[in-house]
Structure formats: C-alpha cells, structure tokens
C-alpha cells in the first residue's frame, strides 16, 4: 500500500470512528477546564450570512502586488440550524455524541491565471487560465471538542464560469492591465466535488499579562477531498489567542467555511491566529487541465504546504453578531517548474441573528 493510500485510510477511519475517543473528543494536550470562553452563547437558533473574498492583488495583499495563479475567489454562504439536520446526524455513525448541528449553502467563483497575463499565446510551461463557478450544500455537527463538516459542490469550469468577463470588468473598473490570454482557458466541463473535514478544539493554559488574561486554543484538523476538481488529503493546525473567544472551531475562509453549529458569544472579542498545514495532491483540475477534453495543463506538485496569519474580531449587539477576519496565506510551489511561491490575502464578513 502506498503512502497516499495509507494516509487516506487513516483519515477515513478518524472520520467514521468519530475521533480518537468513542465520544468524538481528542486526547488532552495541556488541556484545562472544559471551556475557557468568557462569553455566553445565545441559545436561539441562528442564521448566518457570510461573504468571503480572496485576492492576490494590490488591495488584499499589499506586500506583493503581482497578479498570478490563484488570483481571485468570491463566495457567499447562508447557514442555519434546521431540524432535518439533527435528524440526519442522529442516524449517522456516532451521531449520538454530537449535540449541535447546522446546514449551509454556498455559491462561489474562483479565477486562476498564468504569471504573464499580457501574453495572448498559450504559455506551455505555466498553469492554464481557468474559471470555476459552483454551488454547494454542507452539513455540520459538533460537540464541545469535535467538529465535522461534509460538503457537496456542483459546478462548471470553463467559459460558462464567466470568470474571464468578471476579471476583465474588474480590471477595467480599477484601471489595471487587461488580461489577454483568456482565449486559452480550459473548456467547459461540469464538475462534482466532495469535502469531508474534521477538527478538534483543545484549550491551552491562558496567558496572564498583568491584569490581562488571554485565552489560547489549538485546533488540529484533517480533510479528504474527492471529486473531479480536487483529490487530496490534508492536515494542519490553527493556534489562536485573544479575548472572549467565540464558540466555534476557528476562523473561516473560502475553502474552509465557518462553523455555524454554535450560538453567538455575547459582547465583543477578538484574536490573532496562525495556521500551518499541508496536503498530498493526487489531482488538481485547475493545474492539470480538463478531465474529458484535450487541454493545456501542467504537472501538480505532490506535496503542497501553507502558512496563514491573520486577525479576527466580533461584536454581538441586540441579537445580531457581526464578525470580520483578515489574513494572508503563503503557499509553496504547486506545479512542476513553478517560479517561486504564491500568496494571497483573504477577508471574511458575516452577520448572524437568532430566529
């Protein structure tokens, strides 16, 4: 059995078994009290609308303004806590160990370009132009220490994604150079994609700085992606430290949407976070090209690493919770022959209210 197959088997076992312990909890790592939250959860069933924007250009990534590779991503999600999700979780494996559930819906678009967007010819040694328009549904379940996320996306890659028109219109509006190589983009192709993700939340000893008490948490995670867009396994961990941490499993981003199983934490709070992770890649449509038609593509790197650094803040007022995140993500080389690493900025804005 190959190393990839072993890693896939381990992640599937963790998912089905409900974690390292029968109750779905992780082993203690410097664990303190069951919860270090200083806020109080609102017990009403909330709905949450969230906007995600990721971009490698001048607005979100001031330290490097080059526009290339993963150049833009937008998504909107709507999440709530309907009764049918609770019924679904009850019949799922180890459903009795999870007492919080949510369902969500996502609509998004991703844009990928080669490094040289002024060339009209096909750039054989760089990644292809690709656009991706998708919609999906996801279900989530959680207890105090463990969180599961399962997501199904259906979409289209190619001219039908409207990515070429979107990028050209934005560049015209901002008076930026016009990307000229979209005639070489991937062909239209319908896609289907599944993500399975598990996270654990471990409380760490608070940091006392004079009269200030900062709460710390470590949030390990694993993911399995199977479909016509991505096939990979990944693992990572997020460390966050701040005041009045929210009752969730870490900051959300477009490729890892927020936990919506909990209730709003009262008052205001914020934290800084640092995430490190990596994935073993078997397939990446946006690098390797169309699956069912001849197209340009490049060979994907098998191992890809990421580092994310950011800040998050929230405010709860009269039944509404508002949250904002900002981060920068640094990504290792993703295809054979890539000249240098990549980075992009990300912003998230959400509003939640109880029914």
C-alpha positions in Angstrom: 0.0 0.0 0.0 1.4 3.4 -1.0 1.9 6.3 1.5 -1.1 8.1 -0.1 -3.4 5.2 0.4 -2.3 4.8 4.0 -3.0 8.5 4.7 -6.4 8.3 3.0 -7.3 5.2 5.1 -6.2 6.9 8.4 -8.4 10.0 7.7 -11.4 7.9 6.7 -11.0 5.8 9.9 -10.8 9.0 12.0 -14.0 10.4 10.3 -16.1 7.3 10.7 -14.9 6.4 14.2 -15.8 9.8 15.5 -12.3 10.8 16.5 -9.6 9.3 18.7 -12.1 8.6 21.5 -15.5 7.0 21.4 -17.2 10.2 22.4 -15.6 12.1 19.5 -13.1 14.0 21.6 -9.4 14.4 21.1 -6.8 13.5 23.6 -5.8 16.2 26.0 -2.9 18.4 25.1 -2.2 20.8 28.0 -6.0 20.8 28.5 -7.5 22.9 31.1 -11.2 23.5 32.0 -13.8 22.1 29.6 -14.2 25.6 28.2 -12.3 28.9 28.6 -14.9 31.0 26.8 -15.7 34.2 28.7 -18.8 34.9 26.6 -22.3 33.4 26.9 -23.9 31.6 24.0 -27.3 32.7 22.7 -29.5 29.7 22.8 -31.8 30.8 19.9 -31.3 29.1 16.6 -29.2 31.5 14.4 -28.9 32.1 10.7 -25.6 33.4 9.3 -24.8 35.1 6.1 -21.1 35.3 5.2 -19.1 36.9 2.4 -15.7 35.6 1.5 -13.2 37.4 -0.7 -9.6 36.2 -1.6 -7.3 38.0 -3.9 -3.6 38.1 -4.8 -3.6 41.8 -5.9 -3.0 45.2 -4.5 -6.0 45.6 -2.3 -5.8 42.5 -0.1 -2.1 41.7 -0.4 -0.2 44.9 -0.1 3.2 43.3 0.3 3.2 41.8 -3.2 1.0 43.2 -5.9 1.7 40.6 -8.6 -1.5 39.2 -10.1 -0.9 35.5 -10.9 -2.0 31.9 -10.3 -4.9 31.8 -7.8 -5.8 35.4 -8.5 -9.4 35.8 -7.0 -12.1 34.0 -5.2 -15.6 35.1 -4.1 -18.3 33.2 -2.2 -21.4 33.8 -0.2 -22.9 31.3 2.3 -26.1 31.0 4.2 -26.1 28.8 7.2 -28.8 27.9 9.7 -29.8 25.1 12.2 -32.9 23.3 10.8 -34.4 20.2 12.5 -33.8 18.0 9.5 -30.0 18.2 10.1 -30.5 17.0 13.7 -32.5 14.0 12.3 -29.8 13.3 9.8 -27.0 13.4 12.3 -28.9 11.1 14.7 -28.8 8.3 12.1 -25.2 9.0 11.0 -22.3 7.0 12.6 -21.8 8.1 16.2 -24.4 10.8 15.8 -25.3 10.5 19.5 -22.0 12.1 20.5 -22.8 15.3 18.7 -25.3 17.8 20.2 -25.0 20.7 17.8 -25.8 20.8 14.1 -26.1 23.2 11.1 -26.7 23.2 7.4 -25.4 25.7 4.8 -25.4 26.6 1.2 -22.6 28.2 -0.8 -22.3 30.0 -4.1 -18.8 30.9 -5.3 -16.4 31.6 -8.2 -12.6 31.1 -8.5 -10.2 32.5 -11.0 -6.8 31.2 -12.0 -4.3 32.7 -14.5 -0.7 32.2 -15.5 2.0 34.6 -14.3 2.2 36.5 -17.6 -1.3 37.8 -18.3 -0.2 40.2 -21.0 0.6 37.4 -23.5 -2.0 36.2 -26.0 -0.3 33.0 -26.9 -0.6 29.7 -24.9 2.1 29.6 -22.2 3.0 25.9 -22.2 5.2 26.0 -19.0 2.7 27.9 -16.8 -0.6 26.9 -15.4 -3.7 27.4 -17.6 -6.3 30.1 -17.4 -9.3 28.6 -15.6 -12.6 29.8 -14.1 -14.8 27.9 -11.7 -18.4 28.7 -10.8 -20.0 26.4 -8.2 -22.8 25.9 -5.8 -23.0 23.6 -2.9 -24.6 22.3 0.3 -23.0 21.3 3.5 -23.9 19.8 6.9 -22.0 20.3 10.2 -22.1 18.6 13.6 -20.2 19.4 16.7 -19.8 18.8 20.4 -17.6 20.7 22.9 -14.4 19.3 21.4 -15.0 18.0 17.9 -16.4 19.4 14.7 -17.4 17.6 11.4 -18.1 19.2 8.1 -19.3 17.4 4.9 -19.9 19.4 1.7 -21.1 18.6 -1.8 -20.3 21.1 -4.6 -21.6 21.0 -8.2 -20.1 23.4 -10.7 -18.7 24.2 -14.1 -15.2 25.1 -15.3 -14.5 27.0 -18.5 -16.2 29.9 -20.3 -19.5 29.1 -18.6 -18.0 30.2 -15.3 -17.9 33.8 -16.6 -14.5 34.2 -14.9 -12.9 35.9 -18.0 -15.6 38.6 -18.2 -15.5 39.1 -14.4 -11.8 39.6 -14.3 -11.7 41.9 -17.4 -14.6 44.0 -16.0 -12.8 44.4 -12.6 -9.5 45.3 -14.3 -11.3 47.9 -16.5 -13.0 49.4 -13.4 -9.8 49.6 -11.4 -7.8 50.8 -14.5 -5.5 47.7 -14.4 -3.8 45.9 -17.2 -6.2 43.8 -19.3 -5.6 40.0 -19.1 -5.1 39.0 -22.7 -4.9 35.2 -22.6 -8.4 34.0 -21.8 -8.8 32.5 -25.3 -6.6 29.7 -23.9 -8.7 28.9 -20.9 -9.9 25.4 -20.1 -13.0 24.2 -21.9 -16.5 23.9 -20.4 -16.8 20.9 -18.1 -19.4 20.0 -15.4 -17.8 19.1 -12.0 -18.7 17.4 -8.8 -16.7 17.6 -5.6 -17.0 16.3 -2.0 -15.1 17.6 1.1 -15.0 15.8 4.4 -13.4 17.7 7.2 -12.8 17.1 11.0 -11.5 19.5 13.6 -10.6 19.2 17.3 -10.6 22.0 19.8 -8.1 21.9 22.7 -8.0 24.6 25.4 -4.4 25.6 26.4 -3.4 27.4 29.6 -4.3 31.1 29.4 -1.6 33.8 29.1 -1.6 36.2 32.0 -0.1 39.6 31.1 -0.6 41.9 34.2 -4.3 42.2 34.6 -5.0 40.9 31.1 -6.0 37.3 30.5 -5.6 36.0 27.0 -7.2 32.7 26.1 -5.4 30.2 23.9 -6.7 27.3 21.8 -5.2 24.7 19.4 -7.4 23.5 16.6 -5.9 20.5 14.6 -7.8 19.3 11.5 -7.8 16.8 8.7 -9.6 16.8 5.3 -10.3 14.5 2.5 -11.3 15.9 -0.9 -12.7 13.6 -3.6 -14.1 14.6 -7.0 -13.4 15.8 -10.5 -11.9 19.2 -9.2 -9.7 18.1 -6.3 -8.4 14.8 -4.9 -6.2 15.3 -1.9 -5.7 14.6 1.8 -4.6 17.4 4.1 -3.8 18.0 7.7 -3.0 21.1 9.7 -3.5 23.1 12.9 -4.6 26.5 13.9 -3.4 28.3 17.1 -5.4 31.3 18.2 -5.0 33.6 21.2 -7.2 36.5 22.3 -10.1 37.8 24.4 -13.6 36.3 24.7 -13.0 33.7 22.0 -16.2 32.8 20.0 -17.8 29.4 20.4 -16.6 28.0 17.1 -13.7 26.0 15.6 -11.5 28.7 14.2 -11.6 31.4 11.6 -13.5 30.7 8.3 -12.1 31.0 4.8 -13.5 30.3 1.3 -12.0 26.8 1.2 -12.9 26.0 4.9 -16.2 27.8 5.7 -17.0 28.8 9.2 -18.6 26.6 11.9 -22.2 27.5 12.3 -23.3 25.0 14.9 -22.9 27.2 17.9 -24.6 30.4 19.2 -23.3 33.9 19.2 -20.9 34.8 22.0 -22.0 37.9 24.0 -20.2 41.2 23.8 -17.1 41.9 21.8 -13.9 39.9 21.3 -11.1 39.2 19.0 -8.0 37.1 18.5 -4.9 36.6 16.3 -4.3 33.3 14.7 -1.6 31.3 12.9 -2.3 28.2 10.8 0.1 25.8 9.2 -0.9 22.9 7.0 -0.1 20.7 4.1 -1.7 18.4 1.6 -0.9 15.4 -0.5 -2.2 16.1 -4.0 -3.5 13.4 -6.4 -5.4 15.7 -8.8 -6.0 19.4 -9.3 -8.2 20.2 -12.3 -7.0 23.9 -12.4 -3.4 22.7 -12.9 -3.7 19.5 -14.9 -6.5 20.7 -17.3 -9.8 19.3 -18.5 -10.7 15.7 -17.5 -12.7 14.8 -20.6 -11.3 17.0 -23.3 -7.8 17.7 -24.5 -6.4 20.9 -22.9 -3.3 22.5 -21.7 -2.1 21.6 -18.2 0.9 21.2 -16.0 2.0 18.5 -13.6 0.9 19.2 -10.0 3.3 19.0 -7.1 2.5 16.1 -4.8 3.2 17.9 -1.6 2.0 21.5 -1.0 2.4 23.5 2.2 0.6 26.6 3.5 1.0 29.1 6.3 -1.8 31.5 7.2 -1.5 34.5 9.6 -4.5 36.7 10.5 -6.7 38.5 12.9 -10.4 38.2 13.7 -12.9 40.3 15.6 -16.6 40.1 16.5 -19.3 42.2 18.2 -22.7 41.0 19.5 -25.4 43.6 19.9 -29.2 43.2 20.3 -29.4 39.7 18.8 -27.0 40.4 16.0 -23.5 39.1 15.8 -21.0 40.7 13.3 -17.7 39.1 12.6 -14.7 40.1 10.4 -11.5 38.3 9.6 -8.4 39.3 7.6 -5.4 37.0 6.8 -2.6 36.4 4.4 -1.8 32.9 3.2 1.6 31.8 1.8 1.6 28.7 -0.4 4.5 26.6 -1.6 5.1 25.8 -5.3 2.0 23.9 -6.6 3.2 22.7 -10.0 6.4 21.4 -11.6 8.6 24.3 -12.9 6.7 27.0 -11.0 8.9 30.1 -10.5 8.5 31.0 -6.8 5.9 30.6 -4.2 2.5 32.3 -4.1 0.5 34.4 -1.6 -3.0 35.9 -1.3 -5.0 38.0 1.1 -8.4 37.0 2.4 -11.3 38.8 4.0 -14.4 37.5 5.6 -17.5 39.4 6.8 -20.5 37.7 8.5 -23.7 38.7 10.2 -25.7 36.3 12.4 -29.1 36.6 14.1 -31.3 34.2 16.1 -34.7 33.3 14.8 
